[in-house]
């Protein structure tokens, strides 16, 4: 491991790695072959302890996954919930902020 990480940061790095690999593998399973090159980047980021890079990449993956057809999104969410206790909706910070803003103003302004 490149960077010297505290125990909590190492746990976060392992979690982010496992989560990223599960989502990436699912994309490949459903035929998104252009993501296969990501494995090299994931391994490099893990070996070097690049937590910020993992967070950024994971956020991109989550946004891409939220655009999946409903049946594929449901299956991915089921796998995530089973493995990590959270699904994509729980992990999407931007979506959570939008939901909280709607709750605060007590109305939806657009679709």
Biopython code that builds the backbone (N, CA, C, O; Angstrom):
import numpy as np
from Bio.PDB.StructureBuilder import StructureBuilder

atoms = [
    (1, "UNK", "N", (0.853, -1.172, 0.000)),
    (1, "UNK", "CA", (0.000, 0.000, 0.000)),
    (1, "UNK", "C", (0.894, 1.228, 0.000)),
    (1, "UNK", "O", (1.823, 1.331, 0.801)),
    (2, "UNK", "N", (0.607, 2.163, -0.908)),
    (2, "UNK", "CA", (1.442, 3.338, -1.097)),
    (2, "UNK", "C", (1.383, 4.309, 0.066)),
    (2, "UNK", "O", (2.420, 4.641, 0.641)),
    (3, "UNK", "N", (0.213, 4.765, 0.420)),
    (3, "UNK", "CA", (0.052, 5.754, 1.470)),
    (3, "UNK", "C", (-0.132, 5.062, 2.818)),
    (3, "UNK", "O", (-0.718, 3.982, 2.898)),
    (4, "UNK", "N", (0.373, 5.691, 3.867)),
    (4, "UNK", "CA", (0.180, 5.179, 5.217)),
    (4, "UNK", "C", (-1.162, 5.682, 5.722)),
    (4, "UNK", "O", (-1.347, 6.882, 5.928)),
    (5, "UNK", "N", (-2.092, 4.766, 5.920)),
    (5, "UNK", "CA", (-3.449, 5.136, 6.297)),
    (5, "UNK", "C", (-3.757, 4.714, 7.728)),
    (5, "UNK", "O", (-3.254, 3.702, 8.217)),
    (6, "UNK", "N", (-4.593, 5.511, 8.389)),
    (6, "UNK", "CA", (-5.067, 5.130, 9.714)),
    (6, "UNK", "C", (-5.989, 3.927, 9.547)),
    (6, "UNK", "O", (-6.392, 3.592, 8.433)),
    (7, "UNK", "N", (-6.313, 3.291, 10.648)),
    (7, "UNK", "CA", (-7.179, 2.112, 10.600)),
    (7, "UNK", "C", (-8.552, 2.448, 10.023)),
    (7, "UNK", "O", (-9.102, 1.679, 9.234)),
    (8, "UNK", "N", (-9.106, 3.597, 10.417)),
    (8, "UNK", "CA", (-10.434, 3.972, 9.910)),
    (8, "UNK", "C", (-10.389, 4.275, 8.404)),
    (8, "UNK", "O", (-11.312, 3.921, 7.669)),
    (9, "UNK", "N", (-9.320, 4.925, 7.953)),
    (9, "UNK", "CA", (-9.185, 5.219, 6.518)),
    (9, "UNK", "C", (-8.957, 3.936, 5.724)),
    (9, "UNK", "O", (-9.445, 3.806, 4.601)),
    (10, "UNK", "N", (-8.223, 2.995, 6.298)),
    (10, "UNK", "CA", (-8.009, 1.715, 5.630)),
    (10, "UNK", "C", (-9.321, 0.955, 5.497)),
    (10, "UNK", "O", (-9.587, 0.356, 4.455)),
    (11, "UNK", "N", (-10.144, 0.974, 6.542)),
    (11, "UNK", "CA", (-11.463, 0.333, 6.467)),
    (11, "UNK", "C", (-12.326, 0.989, 5.400)),
    (11, "UNK", "O", (-13.027, 0.306, 4.654)),
    (12, "UNK", "N", (-12.274, 2.319, 5.330)),
    (12, "UNK", "CA", (-13.042, 3.031, 4.307)),
    (12, "UNK", "C", (-12.547, 2.662, 2.909)),
    (12, "UNK", "O", (-13.347, 2.445, 2.000)),
    (13, "UNK", "N", (-11.232, 2.591, 2.743)),
    (13, "UNK", "CA", (-10.650, 2.236, 1.452)),
    (13, "UNK", "C", (-11.084, 0.834, 1.024)),
    (13, "UNK", "O", (-11.421, 0.620, -0.140)),
    (14, "UNK", "N", (-11.078, -0.096, 1.934)),
    (14, "UNK", "CA", (-11.498, -1.468, 1.637)),
    (14, "UNK", "C", (-12.987, -1.489, 1.264)),
    (14, "UNK", "O", (-13.383, -2.159, 0.310)),
    (15, "UNK", "N", (-13.801, -0.758, 2.015)),
    (15, "UNK", "CA", (-15.229, -0.676, 1.717)),
    (15, "UNK", "C", (-15.456, -0.083, 0.324)),
    (15, "UNK", "O", (-16.219, -0.634, -0.469)),
    (16, "UNK", "N", (-14.795, 1.036, 0.029)),
    (16, "UNK", "CA", (-14.945, 1.679, -1.271)),
    (16, "UNK", "C", (-14.487, 0.762, -2.402)),
    (16, "UNK", "O", (-15.110, 0.714, -3.463)),
    (17, "UNK", "N", (-13.399, 0.040, -2.169)),
    (17, "UNK", "CA", (-12.890, -0.909, -3.169)),
    (17, "UNK", "C", (-13.921, -2.010, -3.427)),
    (17, "UNK", "O", (-14.241, -2.301, -4.580)),
    (18, "UNK", "N", (-14.437, -2.616, -2.369)),
    (18, "UNK", "CA", (-15.418, -3.699, -2.518)),
    (18, "UNK", "C", (-16.686, -3.205, -3.221)),
    (18, "UNK", "O", (-17.227, -3.881, -4.097)),
    (19, "UNK", "N", (-17.140, -2.039, -2.832)),
    (19, "UNK", "CA", (-18.338, -1.459, -3.421)),
    (19, "UNK", "C", (-18.131, -1.144, -4.903)),
    (19, "UNK", "O", (-18.982, -1.460, -5.735)),
    (20, "UNK", "N", (-17.018, -0.531, -5.222)),
    (20, "UNK", "CA", (-16.697, -0.191, -6.610)),
    (20, "UNK", "C", (-16.587, -1.445, -7.465)),
    (20, "UNK", "O", (-17.087, -1.479, -8.590)),
    (21, "UNK", "N", (-15.936, -2.469, -6.938)),
    (21, "UNK", "CA", (-15.801, -3.720, -7.691)),
    (21, "UNK", "C", (-17.154, -4.387, -7.923)),
    (21, "UNK", "O", (-17.401, -4.907, -9.012)),
    (22, "UNK", "N", (-18.029, -4.382, -6.926)),
    (22, "UNK", "CA", (-19.343, -4.999, -7.103)),
    (22, "UNK", "C", (-20.128, -4.289, -8.209)),
    (22, "UNK", "O", (-20.711, -4.940, -9.076)),
    (23, "UNK", "N", (-20.139, -2.958, -8.175)),
    (23, "UNK", "CA", (-20.889, -2.207, -9.188)),
    (23, "UNK", "C", (-20.260, -2.385, -10.569)),
    (23, "UNK", "O", (-20.971, -2.583, -11.554)),
    (24, "UNK", "N", (-18.940, -2.316, -10.642)),
    (24, "UNK", "CA", (-18.247, -2.487, -11.924)),
    (24, "UNK", "C", (-18.491, -3.878, -12.495)),
    (24, "UNK", "O", (-18.760, -4.024, -13.687)),
    (25, "UNK", "N", (-18.399, -4.891, -11.653)),
    (25, "UNK", "CA", (-18.669, -6.263, -12.111)),
    (25, "UNK", "C", (-20.098, -6.413, -12.607)),
    (25, "UNK", "O", (-20.344, -7.132, -13.575)),
    (26, "UNK", "N", (-21.046, -5.743, -11.956)),
    (26, "UNK", "CA", (-22.430, -5.814, -12.411)),
    (26, "UNK", "C", (-22.576, -5.175, -13.789)),
    (26, "UNK", "O", (-23.244, -5.726, -14.664)),
    (27, "UNK", "N", (-21.960, -4.029, -13.981)),
    (27, "UNK", "CA", (-22.006, -3.387, -15.292)),
    (27, "UNK", "C", (-21.440, -4.299, -16.373)),
    (27, "UNK", "O", (-21.997, -4.393, -17.466)),
    (28, "UNK", "N", (-20.350, -4.959, -16.073)),
    (28, "UNK", "CA", (-19.743, -5.885, -17.044)),
    (28, "UNK", "C", (-20.679, -7.066, -17.294)),
    (28, "UNK", "O", (-20.841, -7.512, -18.430)),
    (29, "UNK", "N", (-21.289, -7.564, -16.230)),
    (29, "UNK", "CA", (-22.229, -8.690, -16.335)),
    (29, "UNK", "C", (-23.395, -8.378, -17.270)),
    (29, "UNK", "O", (-23.865, -9.253, -17.997)),
    (30, "UNK", "N", (-23.858, -7.130, -17.249)),
    (30, "UNK", "CA", (-24.997, -6.765, -18.103)),
    (30, "UNK", "C", (-24.563, -6.278, -19.484)),
    (30, "UNK", "O", (-25.388, -5.829, -20.280)),
    (31, "UNK", "N", (-23.262, -6.371, -19.761)),
    (31, "UNK", "CA", (-22.788, -6.086, -21.114)),
    (31, "UNK", "C", (-22.066, -4.779, -21.323)),
    (31, "UNK", "O", (-21.773, -4.421, -22.464)),
    (32, "UNK", "N", (-21.773, -4.061, -20.275)),
    (32, "UNK", "CA", (-21.026, -2.804, -20.402)),
    (32, "UNK", "C", (-19.527, -3.110, -20.412)),
    (32, "UNK", "O", (-18.846, -2.923, -19.404)),
    (33, "UNK", "N", (-19.026, -3.569, -21.525)),
    (33, "UNK", "CA", (-17.629, -4.022, -21.599)),
    (33, "UNK", "C", (-16.610, -2.898, -21.552)),
    (33, "UNK", "O", (-15.436, -3.145, -21.277)),
    (34, "UNK", "N", (-17.030, -1.676, -21.811)),
    (34, "UNK", "CA", (-16.077, -0.567, -21.780)),
    (34, "UNK", "C", (-15.553, -0.285, -20.366)),
    (34, "UNK", "O", (-14.602, 0.480, -20.208)),
    (35, "UNK", "N", (-16.142, -0.872, -19.366)),
    (35, "UNK", "CA", (-15.694, -0.671, -17.989)),
    (35, "UNK", "C", (-14.586, -1.639, -17.568)),
    (35, "UNK", "O", (-14.013, -1.486, -16.489)),
    (36, "UNK", "N", (-14.282, -2.623, -18.399)),
    (36, "UNK", "CA", (-13.275, -3.605, -18.020)),
    (36, "UNK", "C", (-11.912, -2.974, -17.731)),
    (36, "UNK", "O", (-11.165, -3.484, -16.897)),
    (37, "UNK", "N", (-11.580, -1.881, -18.402)),
    (37, "UNK", "CA", (-10.296, -1.214, -18.166)),
    (37, "UNK", "C", (-10.241, -0.559, -16.789)),
    (37, "UNK", "O", (-9.161, -0.227, -16.301)),
    (38, "UNK", "N", (-11.393, -0.375, -16.167)),
    (38, "UNK", "CA", (-11.417, 0.241, -14.835)),
    (38, "UNK", "C", (-10.702, -0.591, -13.780)),
    (38, "UNK", "O", (-10.224, -0.048, -12.783)),
    (39, "UNK", "N", (-10.623, -1.902, -13.988)),
    (39, "UNK", "CA", (-9.991, -2.752, -12.975)),
    (39, "UNK", "C", (-8.545, -2.341, -12.708)),
    (39, "UNK", "O", (-8.093, -2.387, -11.564)),
    (40, "UNK", "N", (-7.828, -1.947, -13.729)),
    (40, "UNK", "CA", (-6.449, -1.490, -13.534)),
    (40, "UNK", "C", (-6.430, -0.237, -12.670)),
    (40, "UNK", "O", (-5.616, -0.119, -11.754)),
    (41, "UNK", "N", (-7.337, 0.704, -12.965)),
    (41, "UNK", "CA", (-7.408, 1.939, -12.190)),
    (41, "UNK", "C", (-7.821, 1.667, -10.748)),
    (41, "UNK", "O", (-7.291, 2.275, -9.818)),
    (42, "UNK", "N", (-8.769, 0.752, -10.567)),
    (42, "UNK", "CA", (-9.227, 0.400, -9.222)),
    (42, "UNK", "C", (-8.076, -0.203, -8.424)),
    (42, "UNK", "O", (-7.852, 0.177, -7.274)),
    (43, "UNK", "N", (-7.350, -1.137, -9.023)),
    (43, "UNK", "CA", (-6.215, -1.761, -8.329)),
    (43, "UNK", "C", (-5.127, -0.750, -7.994)),
    (43, "UNK", "O", (-4.559, -0.779, -6.902)),
    (44, "UNK", "N", (-4.841, 0.135, -8.927)),
    (44, "UNK", "CA", (-3.815, 1.159, -8.702)),
    (44, "UNK", "C", (-4.238, 2.084, -7.560)),
    (44, "UNK", "O", (-3.437, 2.393, -6.678)),
    (45, "UNK", "N", (-5.503, 2.527, -7.579)),
    (45, "UNK", "CA", (-6.009, 3.411, -6.524)),
    (45, "UNK", "C", (-5.973, 2.715, -5.170)),
    (45, "UNK", "O", (-5.642, 3.336, -4.160)),
    (46, "UNK", "N", (-6.313, 1.431, -5.144)),
    (46, "UNK", "CA", (-6.299, 0.689, -3.886)),
    (46, "UNK", "C", (-4.875, 0.546, -3.359)),
    (46, "UNK", "O", (-4.619, 0.800, -2.182)),
    (47, "UNK", "N", (-3.950, 0.142, -4.225)),
    (47, "UNK", "CA", (-2.555, -0.041, -3.805)),
    (47, "UNK", "C", (-1.928, 1.250, -3.300)),
    (47, "UNK", "O", (-1.085, 1.229, -2.404)),
    (48, "UNK", "N", (-2.345, 2.380, -3.881)),
    (48, "UNK", "CA", (-1.769, 3.664, -3.487)),
    (48, "UNK", "C", (-2.563, 4.386, -2.400)),
    (48, "UNK", "O", (-2.157, 5.450, -1.934)),
    (49, "UNK", "N", (-3.689, 3.809, -1.999)),
    (49, "UNK", "CA", (-4.470, 4.393, -0.912)),
    (49, "UNK", "C", (-5.168, 5.687, -1.288)),
    (49, "UNK", "O", (-5.299, 6.587, -0.458)),
    (50, "UNK", "N", (-5.617, 5.788, -2.530)),
    (50, "UNK", "CA", (-6.246, 7.012, -3.028)),
    (50, "UNK", "C", (-7.742, 7.027, -2.719)),
    (50, "UNK", "O", (-8.565, 6.733, -3.587)),
    (51, "UNK", "N", (-8.080, 7.365, -1.506)),
    (51, "UNK", "CA", (-9.473, 7.369, -1.078)),
    (51, "UNK", "C", (-10.292, 8.401, -1.856)),
    (51, "UNK", "O", (-11.417, 8.119, -2.269)),
    (52, "UNK", "N", (-9.737, 9.578, -2.054)),
    (52, "UNK", "CA", (-10.472, 10.626, -2.782)),
    (52, "UNK", "C", (-10.803, 10.169, -4.201)),
    (52, "UNK", "O", (-11.892, 10.444, -4.705)),
    (53, "UNK", "N", (-9.876, 9.481, -4.840)),
    (53, "UNK", "CA", (-10.118, 8.962, -6.182)),
    (53, "UNK", "C", (-11.223, 7.923, -6.198)),
    (53, "UNK", "O", (-12.048, 7.892, -7.111)),
    (54, "UNK", "N", (-11.232, 7.075, -5.182)),
    (54, "UNK", "CA", (-12.303, 6.083, -5.060)),
    (54, "UNK", "C", (-13.656, 6.765, -4.881)),
    (54, "UNK", "O", (-14.639, 6.381, -5.514)),
    (55, "UNK", "N", (-13.701, 7.766, -4.028)),
    (55, "UNK", "CA", (-14.967, 8.473, -3.788)),
    (55, "UNK", "C", (-15.490, 9.097, -5.082)),
    (55, "UNK", "O", (-16.672, 8.984, -5.405)),
    (56, "UNK", "N", (-14.603, 9.747, -5.809)),
    (56, "UNK", "CA", (-14.992, 10.393, -7.060)),
    (56, "UNK", "C", (-15.470, 9.367, -8.089)),
    (56, "UNK", "O", (-16.513, 9.545, -8.717)),
    (57, "UNK", "N", (-14.701, 8.302, -8.253)),
    (57, "UNK", "CA", (-15.083, 7.253, -9.200)),
    (57, "UNK", "C", (-16.384, 6.579, -8.816)),
    (57, "UNK", "O", (-17.212, 6.278, -9.675)),
    (58, "UNK", "N", (-16.564, 6.342, -7.526)),
    (58, "UNK", "CA", (-17.787, 5.709, -7.047)),
    (58, "UNK", "C", (-19.001, 6.601, -7.298)),
    (58, "UNK", "O", (-20.056, 6.113, -7.705)),
    (59, "UNK", "N", (-18.858, 7.896, -7.058)),
    (59, "UNK", "CA", (-19.966, 8.816, -7.330)),
    (59, "UNK", "C", (-20.356, 8.772, -8.805)),
    (59, "UNK", "O", (-21.542, 8.800, -9.134)),
    (60, "UNK", "N", (-19.366, 8.705, -9.695)),
    (60, "UNK", "CA", (-19.651, 8.600, -11.128)),
    (60, "UNK", "C", (-20.384, 7.292, -11.441)),
    (60, "UNK", "O", (-21.348, 7.281, -12.207)),
    (61, "UNK", "N", (-19.922, 6.202, -10.848)),
    (61, "UNK", "CA", (-20.575, 4.900, -11.063)),
    (61, "UNK", "C", (-22.020, 4.913, -10.576)),
    (61, "UNK", "O", (-22.910, 4.373, -11.233)),
    (62, "UNK", "N", (-22.243, 5.527, -9.434)),
    (62, "UNK", "CA", (-23.599, 5.594, -8.875)),
    (62, "UNK", "C", (-24.516, 6.369, -9.813)),
    (62, "UNK", "O", (-25.639, 5.941, -10.079)),
    (63, "UNK", "N", (-24.042, 7.506, -10.314)),
    (63, "UNK", "CA", (-24.853, 8.295, -11.240)),
    (63, "UNK", "C", (-25.155, 7.508, -12.512)),
    (63, "UNK", "O", (-26.272, 7.563, -13.026)),
    (64, "UNK", "N", (-24.167, 6.778, -13.021)),
    (64, "UNK", "CA", (-24.396, 5.935, -14.204)),
    (64, "UNK", "C", (-25.400, 4.831, -13.898)),
    (64, "UNK", "O", (-26.282, 4.545, -14.707)),
    (65, "UNK", "N", (-25.265, 4.217, -12.737)),
    (65, "UNK", "CA", (-26.139, 3.108, -12.367)),
    (65, "UNK", "C", (-27.583, 3.565, -12.189)),
    (65, "UNK", "O", (-28.510, 2.809, -12.483)),
    (66, "UNK", "N", (-27.783, 4.772, -11.720)),
    (66, "UNK", "CA", (-29.139, 5.277, -11.528)),
    (66, "UNK", "C", (-29.871, 5.466, -12.847)),
    (66, "UNK", "O", (-31.089, 5.646, -12.858)),
    (67, "UNK", "N", (-29.149, 5.428, -13.951)),
    (67, "UNK", "CA", (-29.763, 5.550, -15.277)),
    (67, "UNK", "C", (-30.057, 4.188, -15.914)),
    (67, "UNK", "O", (-30.540, 4.133, -17.046)),
    (68, "UNK", "N", (-29.777, 3.102, -15.212)),
    (68, "UNK", "CA", (-30.065, 1.767, -15.721)),
    (68, "UNK", "C", (-31.566, 1.556, -15.864)),
    (68, "UNK", "O", (-32.352, 2.205, -15.174)),
    (69, "UNK", "N", (-31.969, 0.653, -16.754)),
    (69, "UNK", "CA", (-33.390, 0.271, -16.812)),
    (69, "UNK", "C", (-33.838, -0.248, -15.441)),
    (69, "UNK", "O", (-33.037, -0.781, -14.674)),
    (70, "UNK", "N", (-35.102, -0.084, -15.155)),
    (70, "UNK", "CA", (-35.638, -0.392, -13.826)),
    (70, "UNK", "C", (-35.297, -1.793, -13.336)),
    (70, "UNK", "O", (-34.919, -1.960, -12.176)),
    (71, "UNK", "N", (-35.423, -2.803, -14.193)),
    (71, "UNK", "CA", (-35.143, -4.166, -13.741)),
    (71, "UNK", "C", (-33.669, -4.354, -13.378)),
    (71, "UNK", "O", (-33.357, -5.044, -12.408)),
    (72, "UNK", "N", (-32.771, -3.753, -14.139)),
    (72, "UNK", "CA", (-31.341, -3.864, -13.830)),
    (72, "UNK", "C", (-30.986, -3.064, -12.579)),
    (72, "UNK", "O", (-30.186, -3.514, -11.758)),
    (73, "UNK", "N", (-31.574, -1.889, -12.435)),
    (73, "UNK", "CA", (-31.343, -1.075, -11.248)),
    (73, "UNK", "C", (-31.841, -1.789, -9.999)),
    (73, "UNK", "O", (-31.178, -1.778, -8.962)),
    (74, "UNK", "N", (-32.997, -2.402, -10.103)),
    (74, "UNK", "CA", (-33.560, -3.149, -8.974)),
    (74, "UNK", "C", (-32.649, -4.298, -8.567)),
    (74, "UNK", "O", (-32.428, -4.527, -7.378)),
    (75, "UNK", "N", (-32.120, -5.024, -9.552)),
    (75, "UNK", "CA", (-31.224, -6.149, -9.253)),
    (75, "UNK", "C", (-29.926, -5.658, -8.618)),
    (75, "UNK", "O", (-29.453, -6.249, -7.647)),
    (76, "UNK", "N", (-29.349, -4.591, -9.150)),
    (76, "UNK", "CA", (-28.120, -4.050, -8.560)),
    (76, "UNK", "C", (-28.384, -3.587, -7.136)),
    (76, "UNK", "O", (-27.586, -3.861, -6.240)),
    (77, "UNK", "N", (-29.488, -2.893, -6.916)),
    (77, "UNK", "CA", (-29.829, -2.446, -5.561)),
    (77, "UNK", "C", (-30.034, -3.621, -4.619)),
    (77, "UNK", "O", (-29.652, -3.549, -3.450)),
    (78, "UNK", "N", (-30.629, -4.698, -5.108)),
    (78, "UNK", "CA", (-30.821, -5.889, -4.277)),
    (78, "UNK", "C", (-29.470, -6.442, -3.844)),
    (78, "UNK", "O", (-29.276, -6.770, -2.674)),
    (79, "UNK", "N", (-28.536, -6.546, -4.788)),
    (79, "UNK", "CA", (-27.201, -7.078, -4.474)),
    (79, "UNK", "C", (-26.453, -6.170, -3.493)),
    (79, "UNK", "O", (-25.792, -6.649, -2.572)),
    (80, "UNK", "N", (-26.563, -4.872, -3.699)),
    (80, "UNK", "CA", (-25.895, -3.931, -2.803)),
    (80, "UNK", "C", (-26.483, -4.001, -1.397)),
    (80, "UNK", "O", (-25.754, -4.007, -0.405)),
    (81, "UNK", "N", (-27.800, -4.053, -1.328)),
    (81, "UNK", "CA", (-28.481, -4.122, -0.027)),
    (81, "UNK", "C", (-28.092, -5.403, 0.708)),
    (81, "UNK", "O", (-27.863, -5.396, 1.918)),
    (82, "UNK", "N", (-28.023, -6.499, -0.042)),
    (82, "UNK", "CA", (-27.667, -7.792, 0.534)),
    (82, "UNK", "C", (-26.229, -7.781, 1.061)),
    (82, "UNK", "O", (-25.954, -8.314, 2.136)),
    (83, "UNK", "N", (-25.332, -7.182, 0.315)),
    (83, "UNK", "CA", (-23.906, -7.205, 0.671)),
    (83, "UNK", "C", (-23.509, -6.112, 1.659)),
    (83, "UNK", "O", (-22.729, -6.355, 2.581)),
    (84, "UNK", "N", (-24.051, -4.896, 1.463)),
    (84, "UNK", "CA", (-23.590, -3.748, 2.243)),
    (84, "UNK", "C", (-24.653, -3.120, 3.143)),
    (84, "UNK", "O", (-24.343, -2.258, 3.965)),
    (85, "UNK", "N", (-25.909, -3.552, 2.987)),
    (85, "UNK", "CA", (-26.967, -2.974, 3.795)),
    (85, "UNK", "C", (-27.455, -1.624, 3.275)),
    (85, "UNK", "O", (-28.272, -0.970, 3.923)),
    (86, "UNK", "N", (-26.960, -1.204, 2.114)),
    (86, "UNK", "CA", (-27.344, 0.064, 1.501)),
    (86, "UNK", "C", (-27.542, -0.168, 0.013)),
    (86, "UNK", "O", (-26.933, -1.060, -0.579)),
    (87, "UNK", "N", (-28.408, 0.652, -0.586)),
    (87, "UNK", "CA", (-28.544, 0.592, -2.031)),
    (87, "UNK", "C", (-28.084, 1.920, -2.633)),
    (87, "UNK", "O", (-27.609, 2.798, -1.913)),
    (88, "UNK", "N", (-28.222, 2.065, -3.944)),
    (88, "UNK", "CA", (-27.735, 3.262, -4.628)),
    (88, "UNK", "C", (-28.421, 4.528, -4.148)),
    (88, "UNK", "O", (-27.799, 5.588, -4.078)),
    (89, "UNK", "N", (-29.707, 4.423, -3.817)),
    (89, "UNK", "CA", (-30.430, 5.595, -3.349)),
    (89, "UNK", "C", (-29.900, 6.056, -1.997)),
    (89, "UNK", "O", (-29.874, 7.254, -1.716)),
    (90, "UNK", "N", (-29.483, 5.123, -1.169)),
    (90, "UNK", "CA", (-28.896, 5.468, 0.131)),
    (90, "UNK", "C", (-27.531, 6.133, -0.036)),
    (90, "UNK", "O", (-27.135, 6.964, 0.780)),
    (91, "UNK", "N", (-26.815, 5.760, -1.100)),
    (91, "UNK", "CA", (-25.445, 6.230, -1.300)),
    (91, "UNK", "C", (-25.326, 7.505, -2.120)),
    (91, "UNK", "O", (-24.273, 8.142, -2.120)),
    (92, "UNK", "N", (-26.382, 7.884, -2.812)),
    (92, "UNK", "CA", (-26.309, 9.042, -3.699)),
    (92, "UNK", "C", (-26.521, 10.326, -2.903)),
    (92, "UNK", "O", (-27.653, 10.669, -2.562)),
    (93, "UNK", "N", (-25.437, 11.031, -2.610)),
    (93, "UNK", "CA", (-25.510, 12.239, -1.785)),
    (93, "UNK", "C", (-26.266, 13.366, -2.478)),
    (93, "UNK", "O", (-26.987, 14.119, -1.823)),
    (94, "UNK", "N", (-26.113, 13.490, -3.790)),
    (94, "UNK", "CA", (-26.818, 14.548, -4.506)),
    (94, "UNK", "C", (-28.321, 14.323, -4.445)),
    (94, "UNK", "O", (-29.088, 15.261, -4.227)),
    (95, "UNK", "N", (-28.735, 13.083, -4.637)),
    (95, "UNK", "CA", (-30.152, 12.761, -4.568)),
    (95, "UNK", "C", (-30.682, 13.021, -3.163)),
    (95, "UNK", "O", (-31.785, 13.543, -2.999)),
    (96, "UNK", "N", (-29.909, 12.662, -2.166)),
    (96, "UNK", "CA", (-30.317, 12.879, -0.778)),
    (96, "UNK", "C", (-30.498, 14.372, -0.497)),
    (96, "UNK", "O", (-31.453, 14.766, 0.172)),
    (97, "UNK", "N", (-29.582, 15.203, -1.007)),
    (97, "UNK", "CA", (-29.711, 16.646, -0.801)),
    (97, "UNK", "C", (-30.974, 17.192, -1.461)),
    (97, "UNK", "O", (-31.657, 18.045, -0.894)),
    (98, "UNK", "N", (-31.282, 16.695, -2.667)),
    (98, "UNK", "CA", (-32.488, 17.133, -3.359)),
    (98, "UNK", "C", (-33.734, 16.739, -2.571)),
    (98, "UNK", "O", (-34.670, 17.527, -2.438)),
    (99, "UNK", "N", (-33.737, 15.529, -2.058)),
    (99, "UNK", "CA", (-34.878, 15.052, -1.275)),
    (99, "UNK", "C", (-35.059, 15.902, -0.025)),
    (99, "UNK", "O", (-36.182, 16.275, 0.317)),
    (100, "UNK", "N", (-33.963, 16.209, 0.657)),
    (100, "UNK", "CA", (-34.043, 17.024, 1.869)),
    (100, "UNK", "C", (-34.544, 18.433, 1.555)),
    (100, "UNK", "O", (-35.294, 19.011, 2.342)),
    (101, "UNK", "N", (-34.135, 18.995, 0.404)),
    (101, "UNK", "CA", (-34.612, 20.326, 0.014)),
    (101, "UNK", "C", (-36.112, 20.308, -0.261)),
    (101, "UNK", "O", (-36.824, 21.241, 0.110)),
    (102, "UNK", "N", (-36.589, 19.258, -0.903)),
    (102, "UNK", "CA", (-38.029, 19.132, -1.177)),
    (102, "UNK", "C", (-38.807, 19.018, 0.133)),
    (102, "UNK", "O", (-39.846, 19.654, 0.306)),
    (103, "UNK", "N", (-38.300, 18.217, 1.032)),
    (103, "UNK", "CA", (-38.962, 18.055, 2.329)),
    (103, "UNK", "C", (-39.003, 19.385, 3.072)),
    (103, "UNK", "O", (-40.011, 19.732, 3.687)),
    (104, "UNK", "N", (-37.910, 20.119, 3.010)),
    (104, "UNK", "CA", (-37.830, 21.398, 3.718)),
    (104, "UNK", "C", (-38.824, 22.423, 3.163)),
    (104, "UNK", "O", (-39.494, 23.116, 3.929)),
    (105, "UNK", "N", (-38.919, 22.520, 1.826)),
    (105, "UNK", "CA", (-39.831, 23.509, 1.240)),
    (105, "UNK", "C", (-41.258, 22.977, 1.104)),
    (105, "UNK", "O", (-42.179, 23.741, 0.815)),
    (106, "UNK", "N", (-41.444, 21.676, 1.310)),
    (106, "UNK", "CA", (-42.746, 21.016, 1.329)),
    (106, "UNK", "C", (-43.476, 21.027, -0.016)),
    (106, "UNK", "O", (-44.705, 20.972, -0.061)),
    (107, "UNK", "N", (-42.711, 21.098, -1.111)),
    (107, "UNK", "CA", (-43.326, 20.963, -2.428)),
    (107, "UNK", "C", (-42.261, 20.641, -3.475)),
    (107, "UNK", "O", (-41.080, 20.953, -3.317)),
    (108, "UNK", "N", (-42.725, 20.006, -4.545)),
    (108, "UNK", "CA", (-41.855, 19.658, -5.667)),
    (108, "UNK", "C", (-42.043, 20.732, -6.721)),
    (108, "UNK", "O", (-43.174, 21.057, -7.081)),
    (109, "UNK", "N", (-40.935, 21.293, -7.225)),
    (109, "UNK", "CA", (-41.032, 22.378, -8.211)),
    (109, "UNK", "C", (-40.943, 21.901, -9.648)),
    (109, "UNK", "O", (-41.336, 22.628, -10.560)),
    (110, "UNK", "N", (-40.428, 20.681, -9.874)),
    (110, "UNK", "CA", (-40.298, 20.165, -11.247)),
    (110, "UNK", "C", (-40.342, 18.645, -11.248)),
    (110, "UNK", "O", (-40.469, 18.015, -10.198)),
    (111, "UNK", "N", (-40.235, 18.056, -12.451)),
    (111, "UNK", "CA", (-40.276, 16.599, -12.545)),
    (111, "UNK", "C", (-39.080, 15.981, -11.882)),
    (111, "UNK", "O", (-38.947, 14.757, -11.865)),
]
sb = StructureBuilder()
sb.init_structure("model")
sb.init_model(0)
sb.init_chain("A")
sb.init_seg("    ")
for serial, (resi, resn, name, xyz) in enumerate(atoms, 1):
    if name == "N":
        sb.init_residue(resn, " ", resi, " ")
    sb.init_atom(name, np.array(xyz, "f"), 0.0, 1.0, " ", f" {name:<3s}", serial, name[0])
structure = sb.get_structure()
